[in-house]
Amino acid sequence: MEEKRFGSLKEFYPFYLTEHRNTTSRVLHFIGTGFVLLLIPVAILFRDARLLILIPFVGYGFAWMGHYFFEKNRPATFKYPGYSLASDFILFWHLLTGKQKFRE
């Protein structure tokens, strides 16, 4: 069976949501993305670019724990890194604004 290929973020995002149904996983993604968004101004405030090195470890660390331990699936980052990263921020915003719920 041929795997579906996504040609746009608009096509990809519904698939992304199916890979993020677990409440704990969504919370971990939210925390990781939130820390990433905090690291940038903290690095600027303290004038320490070394803090930016932490971004992938913090962002993906929390998200991948959610996938491996709670979703029991492989992160979409490996096949769709750009769409997956963009979707992380979209999900963060949707959770923050209530458009999406932590619990499905």
Steps between C-alpha positions, in 0.01 A plus 500: 500500500636839402539754777318832459724794416394844618538794265408777742477585866123524462492135387750390764348659813195269527738202481719665765201525733429126462857435619442718809184365662640411840443766767841455665671519163321826420600643837864401441494658153351816649767516770785439257380761252435745784856458628634550148307826474639608838859408421524750216424815702701366796803454271454856375443641849813335639693550176596134499461333162608169654149468642371464144682167476243367747205566267497168311567300816223669696246511218556153363582346837155563643324420172685175440430381855134552419529292185708215636337457840140613448405511131707188423576631152791641303521881488406647161815711530700223336299508175360853500737720703372835372131419516545335838683798649239743366223275633659499846461878513147486355397243760661710774300804388179301466542353849583841643195663341262210564445412133637154584461320830768316693259212535341377180 
